Amino acid sequence: MEKANECSSNDLLLEHEAQMVSGILDSKERYRKIIKAGIAQWVKDFQNGKIKITTVDDLKKLIEVDLELQKDDL
């Protein structure tokens, strides 16, 4: 009986961990979509002259976050 309880506990733990990983991956996917949209808007604003070269730091930050989120995808 103890063996059955042990398996059940392990199964619950694995299921919980799988749900956590899935949630993290879903969040990362949503964040990447937001970042990609931000980068696209930045490029569009830059092309339209709304952003000057002095604000490149914003784009750099977006790219750095995007790369950080992609690290686990490799």
PDB file of N, H, CA, C and O in Angstrom:
ATOM      1  N   MET A   1       0.833  -1.192   0.000  1.00  0.00           N
ATOM      2  CA  MET A   1       0.000   0.000   0.000  1.00  0.00           C
ATOM      3  C   MET A   1       0.875   1.251   0.000  1.00  0.00           C
ATOM      4  O   MET A   1       0.556   2.240  -0.660  1.00  0.00           O
ATOM      5  N   GLU A   2       1.974   1.201   0.741  1.00  0.00           N
ATOM      6  H   GLU A   2       2.234   0.398   1.277  1.00  0.00           H
ATOM      7  CA  GLU A   2       2.871   2.351   0.806  1.00  0.00           C
ATOM      8  C   GLU A   2       3.467   2.645  -0.566  1.00  0.00           C
ATOM      9  O   GLU A   2       3.662   3.807  -0.922  1.00  0.00           O
ATOM     10  N   LYS A   3       3.755   1.605  -1.334  1.00  0.00           N
ATOM     11  H   LYS A   3       3.596   0.661  -1.046  1.00  0.00           H
ATOM     12  CA  LYS A   3       4.315   1.754  -2.681  1.00  0.00           C
ATOM     13  C   LYS A   3       3.323   2.480  -3.583  1.00  0.00           C
ATOM     14  O   LYS A   3       3.730   3.320  -4.385  1.00  0.00           O
ATOM     15  N   ALA A   4       2.037   2.177  -3.470  1.00  0.00           N
ATOM     16  H   ALA A   4       1.707   1.494  -2.818  1.00  0.00           H
ATOM     17  CA  ALA A   4       1.011   2.832  -4.274  1.00  0.00           C
ATOM     18  C   ALA A   4       0.920   4.311  -3.928  1.00  0.00           C
ATOM     19  O   ALA A   4       0.796   5.153  -4.818  1.00  0.00           O
ATOM     20  N   ASN A   5       0.982   4.632  -2.636  1.00  0.00           N
ATOM     21  H   ASN A   5       1.083   3.948  -1.913  1.00  0.00           H
ATOM     22  CA  ASN A   5       0.951   6.032  -2.215  1.00  0.00           C
ATOM     23  C   ASN A   5       2.181   6.785  -2.716  1.00  0.00           C
ATOM     24  O   ASN A   5       2.096   7.951  -3.101  1.00  0.00           O
ATOM     25  N   GLU A   6       3.318   6.103  -2.706  1.00  0.00           N
ATOM     26  H   GLU A   6       3.387   5.155  -2.394  1.00  0.00           H
ATOM     27  CA  GLU A   6       4.565   6.715  -3.174  1.00  0.00           C
ATOM     28  C   GLU A   6       4.472   7.022  -4.665  1.00  0.00           C
ATOM     29  O   GLU A   6       4.878   8.102  -5.096  1.00  0.00           O
ATOM     30  N   CYS A   7       3.947   6.094  -5.455  1.00  0.00           N
ATOM     31  H   CYS A   7       3.617   5.217  -5.105  1.00  0.00           H
ATOM     32  CA  CYS A   7       3.772   6.311  -6.899  1.00  0.00           C
ATOM     33  C   CYS A   7       2.789   7.443  -7.149  1.00  0.00           C
ATOM     34  O   CYS A   7       3.012   8.288  -8.017  1.00  0.00           O
ATOM     35  N   SER A   8       1.719   7.458  -6.401  1.00  0.00           N
ATOM     36  H   SER A   8       1.538   6.772  -5.697  1.00  0.00           H
ATOM     37  CA  SER A   8       0.718   8.502  -6.556  1.00  0.00           C
ATOM     38  C   SER A   8       1.314   9.875  -6.253  1.00  0.00           C
ATOM     39  O   SER A   8       1.047  10.839  -6.970  1.00  0.00           O
ATOM     40  N   SER A   9       2.110   9.967  -5.208  1.00  0.00           N
ATOM     41  H   SER A   9       2.326   9.183  -4.625  1.00  0.00           H
ATOM     42  CA  SER A   9       2.764  11.222  -4.842  1.00  0.00           C
ATOM     43  C   SER A   9       3.730  11.658  -5.932  1.00  0.00           C
ATOM     44  O   SER A   9       3.787  12.837  -6.281  1.00  0.00           O
ATOM     45  N   ASN A  10       4.489  10.710  -6.471  1.00  0.00           N
ATOM     46  H   ASN A  10       4.443   9.752  -6.188  1.00  0.00           H
ATOM     47  CA  ASN A  10       5.423  11.024  -7.552  1.00  0.00           C
ATOM     48  C   ASN A  10       4.671  11.501  -8.792  1.00  0.00           C
ATOM     49  O   ASN A  10       5.087  12.452  -9.454  1.00  0.00           O
ATOM     50  N   ASP A  11       3.572  10.837  -9.097  1.00  0.00           N
ATOM     51  H   ASP A  11       3.233  10.065  -8.560  1.00  0.00           H
ATOM     52  CA  ASP A  11       2.774  11.222 -10.250  1.00  0.00           C
ATOM     53  C   ASP A  11       2.222  12.631 -10.082  1.00  0.00           C
ATOM     54  O   ASP A  11       2.226  13.419 -11.027  1.00  0.00           O
ATOM     55  N   LEU A  12       1.749  12.947  -8.885  1.00  0.00           N
ATOM     56  H   LEU A  12       1.746  12.307  -8.117  1.00  0.00           H
ATOM     57  CA  LEU A  12       1.217  14.281  -8.616  1.00  0.00           C
ATOM     58  C   LEU A  12       2.313  15.336  -8.718  1.00  0.00           C
ATOM     59  O   LEU A  12       2.097  16.423  -9.255  1.00  0.00           O
ATOM     60  N   LEU A  13       3.478  15.005  -8.202  1.00  0.00           N
ATOM     61  H   LEU A  13       3.653  14.123  -7.766  1.00  0.00           H
ATOM     62  CA  LEU A  13       4.603  15.933  -8.271  1.00  0.00           C
ATOM     63  C   LEU A  13       5.009  16.180  -9.725  1.00  0.00           C
ATOM     64  O   LEU A  13       5.227  17.324 -10.125  1.00  0.00           O
ATOM     65  N   LEU A  14       5.107  15.125 -10.501  1.00  0.00           N
ATOM     66  H   LEU A  14       4.929  14.196 -10.177  1.00  0.00           H
ATOM     67  CA  LEU A  14       5.457  15.271 -11.918  1.00  0.00           C
ATOM     68  C   LEU A  14       4.409  16.074 -12.671  1.00  0.00           C
ATOM     69  O   LEU A  14       4.744  16.910 -13.511  1.00  0.00           O
ATOM     70  N   GLU A  15       3.146  15.822 -12.371  1.00  0.00           N
ATOM     71  H   GLU A  15       2.874  15.143 -11.688  1.00  0.00           H
ATOM     72  CA  GLU A  15       2.069  16.564 -13.028  1.00  0.00           C
ATOM     73  C   GLU A  15       2.146  18.050 -12.672  1.00  0.00           C
ATOM     74  O   GLU A  15       1.974  18.915 -13.531  1.00  0.00           O
ATOM     75  N   HIS A  16       2.403  18.328 -11.409  1.00  0.00           N
ATOM     76  H   HIS A  16       2.543  17.625 -10.711  1.00  0.00           H
ATOM     77  CA  HIS A  16       2.536  19.722 -10.965  1.00  0.00           C
ATOM     78  C   HIS A  16       3.707  20.412 -11.661  1.00  0.00           C
ATOM     79  O   HIS A  16       3.579  21.544 -12.128  1.00  0.00           O
ATOM     80  N   GLU A  17       4.839  19.732 -11.727  1.00  0.00           N
ATOM     81  H   GLU A  17       4.943  18.812 -11.347  1.00  0.00           H
ATOM     82  CA  GLU A  17       6.018  20.298 -12.385  1.00  0.00           C
ATOM     83  C   GLU A  17       5.752  20.529 -13.868  1.00  0.00           C
ATOM     84  O   GLU A  17       6.170  21.546 -14.422  1.00  0.00           O
ATOM     85  N   ALA A  18       5.064  19.598 -14.509  1.00  0.00           N
ATOM     86  H   ALA A  18       4.725  18.772 -14.059  1.00  0.00           H
ATOM     87  CA  ALA A  18       4.735  19.747 -15.930  1.00  0.00           C
ATOM     88  C   ALA A  18       3.825  20.954 -16.151  1.00  0.00           C
ATOM     89  O   ALA A  18       3.987  21.689 -17.126  1.00  0.00           O
ATOM     90  N   GLN A  19       2.875  21.155 -15.248  1.00  0.00           N
ATOM     91  H   GLN A  19       2.744  20.559 -14.457  1.00  0.00           H
ATOM     92  CA  GLN A  19       1.980  22.308 -15.360  1.00  0.00           C
ATOM     93  C   GLN A  19       2.753  23.612 -15.167  1.00  0.00           C
ATOM     94  O   GLN A  19       2.491  24.599 -15.856  1.00  0.00           O
ATOM     95  N   MET A  20       3.689  23.616 -14.245  1.00  0.00           N
ATOM     96  H   MET A  20       3.901  22.815 -13.686  1.00  0.00           H
ATOM     97  CA  MET A  20       4.498  24.813 -14.007  1.00  0.00           C
ATOM     98  C   MET A  20       5.346  25.143 -15.235  1.00  0.00           C
ATOM     99  O   MET A  20       5.410  26.298 -15.657  1.00  0.00           O
ATOM    100  N   VAL A  21       5.985  24.146 -15.796  1.00  0.00           N
ATOM    101  H   VAL A  21       5.934  23.208 -15.453  1.00  0.00           H
ATOM    102  CA  VAL A  21       6.812  24.354 -16.988  1.00  0.00           C
ATOM    103  C   VAL A  21       5.946  24.848 -18.141  1.00  0.00           C
ATOM    104  O   VAL A  21       6.335  25.762 -18.868  1.00  0.00           O
ATOM    105  N   SER A  22       4.790  24.252 -18.303  1.00  0.00           N
ATOM    106  H   SER A  22       4.474  23.510 -17.712  1.00  0.00           H
ATOM    107  CA  SER A  22       3.874  24.677 -19.360  1.00  0.00           C
ATOM    108  C   SER A  22       3.458  26.129 -19.179  1.00  0.00           C
ATOM    109  O   SER A  22       3.402  26.888 -20.146  1.00  0.00           O
ATOM    110  N   GLY A  23       3.169  26.514 -17.946  1.00  0.00           N
ATOM    111  H   GLY A  23       3.215  25.897 -17.160  1.00  0.00           H
ATOM    112  CA  GLY A  23       2.796  27.893 -17.652  1.00  0.00           C
ATOM    113  C   GLY A  23       3.924  28.868 -17.955  1.00  0.00           C
ATOM    114  O   GLY A  23       3.691  29.951 -18.492  1.00  0.00           O
ATOM    115  N   ILE A  24       5.134  28.483 -17.613  1.00  0.00           N
ATOM    116  H   ILE A  24       5.324  27.603 -17.177  1.00  0.00           H
ATOM    117  CA  ILE A  24       6.296  29.326 -17.881  1.00  0.00           C
ATOM    118  C   ILE A  24       6.503  29.476 -19.385  1.00  0.00           C
ATOM    119  O   ILE A  24       6.771  30.576 -19.867  1.00  0.00           O
ATOM    120  N   LEU A  25       6.382  28.385 -20.123  1.00  0.00           N
ATOM    121  H   LEU A  25       6.164  27.491 -19.732  1.00  0.00           H
ATOM    122  CA  LEU A  25       6.545  28.441 -21.573  1.00  0.00           C
ATOM    123  C   LEU A  25       5.466  29.303 -22.222  1.00  0.00           C
ATOM    124  O   LEU A  25       5.746  30.053 -23.157  1.00  0.00           O
ATOM    125  N   ASP A  26       4.240  29.197 -21.728  1.00  0.00           N
ATOM    126  H   ASP A  26       4.012  28.588 -20.968  1.00  0.00           H
ATOM    127  CA  ASP A  26       3.152  30.036 -22.246  1.00  0.00           C
ATOM    128  C   ASP A  26       3.439  31.514 -21.989  1.00  0.00           C
ATOM    129  O   ASP A  26       3.231  32.352 -22.866  1.00  0.00           O
ATOM    130  N   SER A  27       3.910  31.827 -20.798  1.00  0.00           N
ATOM    131  H   SER A  27       4.079  31.146 -20.086  1.00  0.00           H
ATOM    132  CA  SER A  27       4.233  33.210 -20.456  1.00  0.00           C
ATOM    133  C   SER A  27       5.351  33.740 -21.354  1.00  0.00           C
ATOM    134  O   SER A  27       5.267  34.858 -21.862  1.00  0.00           O
ATOM    135  N   LYS A  28       6.391  32.937 -21.546  1.00  0.00           N
ATOM    136  H   LYS A  28       6.459  32.029 -21.133  1.00  0.00           H
ATOM    137  CA  LYS A  28       7.503  33.355 -22.394  1.00  0.00           C
ATOM    138  C   LYS A  28       7.020  33.620 -23.813  1.00  0.00           C
ATOM    139  O   LYS A  28       7.461  34.574 -24.455  1.00  0.00           O
ATOM    140  N   GLU A  29       6.124  32.784 -24.300  1.00  0.00           N
ATOM    141  H   GLU A  29       5.766  32.009 -23.779  1.00  0.00           H
ATOM    142  CA  GLU A  29       5.597  32.968 -25.652  1.00  0.00           C
ATOM    143  C   GLU A  29       4.827  34.293 -25.756  1.00  0.00           C
ATOM    144  O   GLU A  29       4.974  35.022 -26.736  1.00  0.00           O
ATOM    145  N   ARG A  30       4.019  34.595 -24.753  1.00  0.00           N
ATOM    146  H   ARG A  30       3.900  34.003 -23.957  1.00  0.00           H
ATOM    147  CA  ARG A  30       3.277  35.862 -24.745  1.00  0.00           C
ATOM    148  C   ARG A  30       4.225  37.046 -24.661  1.00  0.00           C
ATOM    149  O   ARG A  30       4.035  38.041 -25.362  1.00  0.00           O
ATOM    150  N   TYR A  31       5.249  36.954 -23.808  1.00  0.00           N
ATOM    151  H   TYR A  31       5.403  36.146 -23.239  1.00  0.00           H
ATOM    152  CA  TYR A  31       6.222  38.036 -23.686  1.00  0.00           C
ATOM    153  C   TYR A  31       6.962  38.262 -25.000  1.00  0.00           C
ATOM    154  O   TYR A  31       7.200  39.403 -25.397  1.00  0.00           O
ATOM    155  N   ARG A  32       7.322  37.180 -25.668  1.00  0.00           N
ATOM    156  H   ARG A  32       7.129  36.253 -25.346  1.00  0.00           H
ATOM    157  CA  ARG A  32       8.022  37.313 -26.953  1.00  0.00           C
ATOM    158  C   ARG A  32       7.149  38.004 -27.978  1.00  0.00           C
ATOM    159  O   ARG A  32       7.651  38.799 -28.773  1.00  0.00           O
ATOM    160  N   LYS A  33       5.848  37.722 -27.983  1.00  0.00           N
ATOM    161  H   LYS A  33       5.441  37.076 -27.337  1.00  0.00           H
ATOM    162  CA  LYS A  33       4.939  38.399 -28.912  1.00  0.00           C
ATOM    163  C   LYS A  33       4.894  39.894 -28.623  1.00  0.00           C
ATOM    164  O   LYS A  33       4.903  40.712 -29.543  1.00  0.00           O
ATOM    165  N   ILE A  34       4.847  40.245 -27.348  1.00  0.00           N
ATOM    166  H   ILE A  34       4.840  39.580 -26.601  1.00  0.00           H
ATOM    167  CA  ILE A  34       4.831  41.657 -26.953  1.00  0.00           C
ATOM    168  C   ILE A  34       6.133  42.333 -27.374  1.00  0.00           C
ATOM    169  O   ILE A  34       6.116  43.442 -27.910  1.00  0.00           O
ATOM    170  N   ILE A  35       7.248  41.672 -27.135  1.00  0.00           N
ATOM    171  H   ILE A  35       7.262  40.772 -26.700  1.00  0.00           H
ATOM    172  CA  ILE A  35       8.547  42.238 -27.488  1.00  0.00           C
ATOM    173  C   ILE A  35       8.672  42.397 -28.993  1.00  0.00           C
ATOM    174  O   ILE A  35       9.150  43.427 -29.468  1.00  0.00           O
ATOM    175  N   LYS A  36       8.249  41.393 -29.751  1.00  0.00           N
ATOM    176  H   LYS A  36       7.860  40.556 -29.366  1.00  0.00           H
ATOM    177  CA  LYS A  36       8.308  41.488 -31.210  1.00  0.00           C
ATOM    178  C   LYS A  36       7.465  42.653 -31.710  1.00  0.00           C
ATOM    179  O   LYS A  36       7.880  43.375 -32.616  1.00  0.00           O
ATOM    180  N   ALA A  37       6.294  42.839 -31.131  1.00  0.00           N
ATOM    181  H   ALA A  37       5.957  42.252 -30.395  1.00  0.00           H
ATOM    182  CA  ALA A  37       5.439  43.962 -31.516  1.00  0.00           C
ATOM    183  C   ALA A  37       6.128  45.281 -31.163  1.00  0.00           C
ATOM    184  O   ALA A  37       6.074  46.238 -31.935  1.00  0.00           O
ATOM    185  N   GLY A  38       6.772  45.328 -30.002  1.00  0.00           N
ATOM    186  H   GLY A  38       6.816  44.551 -29.375  1.00  0.00           H
ATOM    187  CA  GLY A  38       7.494  46.532 -29.597  1.00  0.00           C
ATOM    188  C   GLY A  38       8.642  46.847 -30.534  1.00  0.00           C
ATOM    189  O   GLY A  38       8.856  48.007 -30.888  1.00  0.00           O
ATOM    190  N   ILE A  39       9.379  45.832 -30.937  1.00  0.00           N
ATOM    191  H   ILE A  39       9.205  44.890 -30.650  1.00  0.00           H
ATOM    192  CA  ILE A  39      10.484  46.019 -31.879  1.00  0.00           C
ATOM    193  C   ILE A  39       9.947  46.506 -33.223  1.00  0.00           C
ATOM    194  O   ILE A  39      10.501  47.430 -33.817  1.00  0.00           O
ATOM    195  N   ALA A  40       8.881  45.892 -33.695  1.00  0.00           N
ATOM    196  H   ALA A  40       8.430  45.141 -33.212  1.00  0.00           H
ATOM    197  CA  ALA A  40       8.284  46.302 -34.979  1.00  0.00           C
ATOM    198  C   ALA A  40       7.822  47.757 -34.917  1.00  0.00           C
ATOM    199  O   ALA A  40       8.026  48.517 -35.863  1.00  0.00           O
ATOM    200  N   GLN A  41       7.202  48.142 -33.803  1.00  0.00           N
ATOM    201  H   GLN A  41       7.037  47.524 -33.034  1.00  0.00           H
ATOM    202  CA  GLN A  41       6.742  49.528 -33.655  1.00  0.00           C
ATOM    203  C   GLN A  41       7.931  50.482 -33.589  1.00  0.00           C
ATOM    204  O   GLN A  41       7.891  51.572 -34.158  1.00  0.00           O
ATOM    205  N   TRP A  42       8.981  50.070 -32.895  1.00  0.00           N
ATOM    206  H   TRP A  42       9.013  49.184 -32.432  1.00  0.00           H
ATOM    207  CA  TRP A  42      10.166  50.908 -32.799  1.00  0.00           C
ATOM    208  C   TRP A  42      10.756  51.147 -34.185  1.00  0.00           C
ATOM    209  O   TRP A  42      11.088  52.279 -34.537  1.00  0.00           O
ATOM    210  N   VAL A  43      10.886  50.074 -34.971  1.00  0.00           N
ATOM    211  H   VAL A  43      10.617  49.155 -34.685  1.00  0.00           H
ATOM    212  CA  VAL A  43      11.441  50.188 -36.327  1.00  0.00           C
ATOM    213  C   VAL A  43      10.557  51.092 -37.180  1.00  0.00           C
ATOM    214  O   VAL A  43      11.058  51.946 -37.912  1.00  0.00           O
ATOM    215  N   LYS A  44       9.247  50.904 -37.086  1.00  0.00           N
ATOM    216  H   LYS A  44       8.840  50.210 -36.492  1.00  0.00           H
ATOM    217  CA  LYS A  44       8.309  51.731 -37.854  1.00  0.00           C
ATOM    218  C   LYS A  44       8.450  53.204 -37.469  1.00  0.00           C
ATOM    219  O   LYS A  44       8.522  54.071 -38.339  1.00  0.00           O
ATOM    220  N   ASP A  45       8.491  53.487 -36.159  1.00  0.00           N
ATOM    221  H   ASP A  45       8.433  52.783 -35.452  1.00  0.00           H
ATOM    222  CA  ASP A  45       8.647  54.862 -35.698  1.00  0.00           C
ATOM    223  C   ASP A  45       9.995  55.449 -36.126  1.00  0.00           C
ATOM    224  O   ASP A  45      10.082  56.627 -36.471  1.00  0.00           O
ATOM    225  N   PHE A  46      11.033  54.628 -36.102  1.00  0.00           N
ATOM    226  H   PHE A  46      10.962  53.671 -35.822  1.00  0.00           H
ATOM    227  CA  PHE A  46      12.351  55.080 -36.543  1.00  0.00           C
ATOM    228  C   PHE A  46      12.322  55.424 -38.027  1.00  0.00           C
ATOM    229  O   PHE A  46      12.850  56.455 -38.443  1.00  0.00           O
ATOM    230  N   GLN A  47      11.701  54.554 -38.823  1.00  0.00           N
ATOM    231  H   GLN A  47      11.272  53.717 -38.485  1.00  0.00           H
ATOM    232  CA  GLN A  47      11.621  54.791 -40.263  1.00  0.00           C
ATOM    233  C   GLN A  47      10.800  56.040 -40.582  1.00  0.00           C
ATOM    234  O   GLN A  47      11.073  56.731 -41.564  1.00  0.00           O
ATOM    235  N   ASN A  48       9.804  56.325 -39.762  1.00  0.00           N
ATOM    236  H   ASN A  48       9.582  55.764 -38.964  1.00  0.00           H
ATOM    237  CA  ASN A  48       8.962  57.502 -39.970  1.00  0.00           C
ATOM    238  C   ASN A  48       9.555  58.768 -39.366  1.00  0.00           C
ATOM    239  O   ASN A  48       8.938  59.831 -39.435  1.00  0.00           O
ATOM    240  N   GLY A  49      10.729  58.670 -38.781  1.00  0.00           N
ATOM    241  H   GLY A  49      11.230  57.806 -38.724  1.00  0.00           H
ATOM    242  CA  GLY A  49      11.403  59.833 -38.224  1.00  0.00           C
ATOM    243  C   GLY A  49      10.915  60.237 -36.848  1.00  0.00           C
ATOM    244  O   GLY A  49      11.304  61.287 -36.337  1.00  0.00           O
ATOM    245  N   LYS A  50      10.067  59.417 -36.238  1.00  0.00           N
ATOM    246  H   LYS A  50       9.751  58.564 -36.653  1.00  0.00           H
ATOM    247  CA  LYS A  50       9.571  59.737 -34.897  1.00  0.00           C
ATOM    248  C   LYS A  50      10.613  59.443 -33.822  1.00  0.00           C
ATOM    249  O   LYS A  50      10.554  60.002 -32.727  1.00  0.00           O
ATOM    250  N   ILE A  51      11.559  58.573 -34.133  1.00  0.00           N
ATOM    251  H   ILE A  51      11.606  58.119 -35.022  1.00  0.00           H
ATOM    252  CA  ILE A  51      12.605  58.200 -33.184  1.00  0.00           C
ATOM    253  C   ILE A  51      13.948  58.577 -33.792  1.00  0.00           C
ATOM    254  O   ILE A  51      14.233  58.283 -34.953  1.00  0.00           O
ATOM    255  N   LYS A  52      14.737  59.213 -33.004  1.00  0.00           N
ATOM    256  H   LYS A  52      14.506  59.452 -32.061  1.00  0.00           H
ATOM    257  CA  LYS A  52      16.088  59.600 -33.438  1.00  0.00           C
ATOM    258  C   LYS A  52      17.087  58.596 -32.883  1.00  0.00           C
ATOM    259  O   LYS A  52      16.784  57.847 -31.954  1.00  0.00           O
ATOM    260  N   ILE A  53      18.250  58.591 -33.449  1.00  0.00           N
ATOM    261  H   ILE A  53      18.496  59.199 -34.204  1.00  0.00           H
ATOM    262  CA  ILE A  53      19.291  57.639 -33.063  1.00  0.00           C
ATOM    263  C   ILE A  53      19.593  57.690 -31.565  1.00  0.00           C
ATOM    264  O   ILE A  53      20.077  56.702 -31.012  1.00  0.00           O
ATOM    265  N   THR A  54      19.329  58.787 -30.906  1.00  0.00           N
ATOM    266  H   THR A  54      18.936  59.590 -31.354  1.00  0.00           H
ATOM    267  CA  THR A  54      19.630  58.895 -29.475  1.00  0.00           C
ATOM    268  C   THR A  54      18.770  57.967 -28.620  1.00  0.00           C
ATOM    269  O   THR A  54      19.051  57.800 -27.433  1.00  0.00           O
ATOM    270  N   THR A  55      17.733  57.362 -29.191  1.00  0.00           N
ATOM    271  H   THR A  55      17.504  57.497 -30.155  1.00  0.00           H
ATOM    272  CA  THR A  55      16.865  56.484 -28.415  1.00  0.00           C
ATOM    273  C   THR A  55      17.084  55.008 -28.737  1.00  0.00           C
ATOM    274  O   THR A  55      16.225  54.174 -28.449  1.00  0.00           O
ATOM    275  N   VAL A  56      18.205  54.691 -29.319  1.00  0.00           N
ATOM    276  H   VAL A  56      18.902  55.368 -29.553  1.00  0.00           H
ATOM    277  CA  VAL A  56      18.497  53.305 -29.684  1.00  0.00           C
ATOM    278  C   VAL A  56      18.513  52.394 -28.460  1.00  0.00           C
ATOM    279  O   VAL A  56      18.311  51.186 -28.591  1.00  0.00           O
ATOM    280  N   ASP A  57      18.746  52.942 -27.294  1.00  0.00           N
ATOM    281  H   ASP A  57      18.911  53.922 -27.188  1.00  0.00           H
ATOM    282  CA  ASP A  57      18.811  52.144 -26.068  1.00  0.00           C
ATOM    283  C   ASP A  57      17.507  51.371 -25.833  1.00  0.00           C
ATOM    284  O   ASP A  57      17.535  50.245 -25.335  1.00  0.00           O
ATOM    285  N   ASP A  58      16.375  51.967 -26.188  1.00  0.00           N
ATOM    286  H   ASP A  58      16.352  52.882 -26.593  1.00  0.00           H
ATOM    287  CA  ASP A  58      15.093  51.260 -26.037  1.00  0.00           C
ATOM    288  C   ASP A  58      15.067  49.999 -26.900  1.00  0.00           C
ATOM    289  O   ASP A  58      14.655  48.934 -26.439  1.00  0.00           O
ATOM    290  N   LEU A  59      15.504  50.123 -28.147  1.00  0.00           N
ATOM    291  H   LEU A  59      15.838  50.988 -28.521  1.00  0.00           H
ATOM    292  CA  LEU A  59      15.548  48.961 -29.039  1.00  0.00           C
ATOM    293  C   LEU A  59      16.532  47.926 -28.503  1.00  0.00           C
ATOM    294  O   LEU A  59      16.256  46.726 -28.529  1.00  0.00           O
ATOM    295  N   LYS A  60      17.671  48.389 -28.021  1.00  0.00           N
ATOM    296  H   LYS A  60      17.895  49.363 -28.000  1.00  0.00           H
ATOM    297  CA  LYS A  60      18.680  47.474 -27.469  1.00  0.00           C
ATOM    298  C   LYS A  60      18.100  46.664 -26.311  1.00  0.00           C
ATOM    299  O   LYS A  60      18.326  45.458 -26.211  1.00  0.00           O
ATOM    300  N   LYS A  61      17.356  47.334 -25.444  1.00  0.00           N
ATOM    301  H   LYS A  61      17.173  48.314 -25.525  1.00  0.00           H
ATOM    302  CA  LYS A  61      16.747  46.645 -24.299  1.00  0.00           C
ATOM    303  C   LYS A  61      15.733  45.603 -24.775  1.00  0.00           C
ATOM    304  O   LYS A  61      15.698  44.489 -24.252  1.00  0.00           O
ATOM    305  N   LEU A  62      14.913  45.956 -25.757  1.00  0.00           N
ATOM    306  H   LEU A  62      14.941  46.861 -26.182  1.00  0.00           H
ATOM    307  CA  LEU A  62      13.938  45.005 -26.287  1.00  0.00           C
ATOM    308  C   LEU A  62      14.636  43.778 -26.884  1.00  0.00           C
ATOM    309  O   LEU A  62      14.219  42.642 -26.659  1.00  0.00           O
ATOM    310  N   ILE A  63      15.683  44.022 -27.633  1.00  0.00           N
ATOM    311  H   ILE A  63      16.021  44.945 -27.817  1.00  0.00           H
ATOM    312  CA  ILE A  63      16.422  42.920 -28.263  1.00  0.00           C
ATOM    313  C   ILE A  63      17.071  42.041 -27.200  1.00  0.00           C
ATOM    314  O   ILE A  63      17.041  40.815 -27.306  1.00  0.00           O
ATOM    315  N   GLU A  64      17.656  42.657 -26.177  1.00  0.00           N
ATOM    316  H   GLU A  64      17.681  43.653 -26.090  1.00  0.00           H
ATOM    317  CA  GLU A  64      18.290  41.879 -25.105  1.00  0.00           C
ATOM    318  C   GLU A  64      17.282  40.988 -24.386  1.00  0.00           C
ATOM    319  O   GLU A  64      17.581  39.832 -24.086  1.00  0.00           O
ATOM    320  N   VAL A  65      16.102  41.511 -24.112  1.00  0.00           N
ATOM    321  H   VAL A  65      15.859  42.450 -24.356  1.00  0.00           H
ATOM    322  CA  VAL A  65      15.073  40.712 -23.449  1.00  0.00           C
ATOM    323  C   VAL A  65      14.627  39.575 -24.368  1.00  0.00           C
ATOM    324  O   VAL A  65      14.444  38.443 -23.921  1.00  0.00           O
ATOM    325  N   ASP A  66      14.453  39.883 -25.652  1.00  0.00           N
ATOM    326  H   ASP A  66      14.601  40.803 -26.015  1.00  0.00           H
ATOM    327  CA  ASP A  66      14.047  38.856 -26.607  1.00  0.00           C
ATOM    328  C   ASP A  66      15.092  37.741 -26.664  1.00  0.00           C
ATOM    329  O   ASP A  66      14.737  36.562 -26.658  1.00  0.00           O
ATOM    330  N   LEU A  67      16.356  38.098 -26.719  1.00  0.00           N
ATOM    331  H   LEU A  67      16.644  39.056 -26.724  1.00  0.00           H
ATOM    332  CA  LEU A  67      17.426  37.089 -26.750  1.00  0.00           C
ATOM    333  C   LEU A  67      17.454  36.268 -25.467  1.00  0.00           C
ATOM    334  O   LEU A  67      17.674  35.057 -25.505  1.00  0.00           O
ATOM    335  N   GLU A  68      17.233  36.919 -24.343  1.00  0.00           N
ATOM    336  H   GLU A  68      17.054  37.902 -24.312  1.00  0.00           H
ATOM    337  CA  GLU A  68      17.205  36.212 -23.057  1.00  0.00           C
ATOM    338  C   GLU A  68      16.084  35.175 -23.042  1.00  0.00           C
ATOM    339  O   GLU A  68      16.272  34.055 -22.569  1.00  0.00           O
ATOM    340  N   LEU A  69      14.925  35.554 -23.559  1.00  0.00           N
ATOM    341  H   LEU A  69      14.772  36.464 -23.943  1.00  0.00           H
ATOM    342  CA  LEU A  69      13.794  34.629 -23.598  1.00  0.00           C
ATOM    343  C   LEU A  69      14.050  33.474 -24.557  1.00  0.00           C
ATOM    344  O   LEU A  69      13.511  32.384 -24.365  1.00  0.00           O
ATOM    345  N   GLN A  70      14.859  33.696 -25.581  1.00  0.00           N
ATOM    346  H   GLN A  70      15.297  34.582 -25.737  1.00  0.00           H
ATOM    347  CA  GLN A  70      15.140  32.649 -26.568  1.00  0.00           C
ATOM    348  C   GLN A  70      16.197  31.663 -26.104  1.00  0.00           C
ATOM    349  O   GLN A  70      16.306  30.580 -26.677  1.00  0.00           O
ATOM    350  N   LYS A  71      16.979  32.000 -25.084  1.00  0.00           N
ATOM    351  H   LYS A  71      16.890  32.881 -24.618  1.00  0.00           H
ATOM    352  CA  LYS A  71      18.078  31.133 -24.644  1.00  0.00           C
ATOM    353  C   LYS A  71      17.635  29.698 -24.404  1.00  0.00           C
ATOM    354  O   LYS A  71      18.326  28.762 -24.806  1.00  0.00           O
ATOM    355  N   ASP A  72      16.498  29.517 -23.758  1.00  0.00           N
ATOM    356  H   ASP A  72      15.937  30.277 -23.432  1.00  0.00           H
ATOM    357  CA  ASP A  72      16.031  28.176 -23.440  1.00  0.00           C
ATOM    358  C   ASP A  72      15.480  27.449 -24.658  1.00  0.00           C
ATOM    359  O   ASP A  72      15.285  26.235 -24.618  1.00  0.00           O
ATOM    360  N   ASP A  73      15.225  28.181 -25.745  1.00  0.00           N
ATOM    361  H   ASP A  73      15.384  29.168 -25.778  1.00  0.00           H
ATOM    362  CA  ASP A  73      14.645  27.575 -26.936  1.00  0.00           C
ATOM    363  C   ASP A  73      15.692  26.848 -27.774  1.00  0.00           C
ATOM    364  O   ASP A  73      15.344  26.059 -28.652  1.00  0.00           O
ATOM    365  N   LEU A  74      16.976  27.109 -27.510  1.00  0.00           N
ATOM    366  H   LEU A  74      17.259  27.750 -26.797  1.00  0.00           H
ATOM    367  CA  LEU A  74      18.037  26.512 -28.321  1.00  0.00           C
ATOM    368  C   LEU A  74      18.326  25.104 -27.916  1.00  0.00           C
ATOM    369  O   LEU A  74      19.196  24.459 -28.502  1.00  0.00           O
TER     370      LEU A  74
END
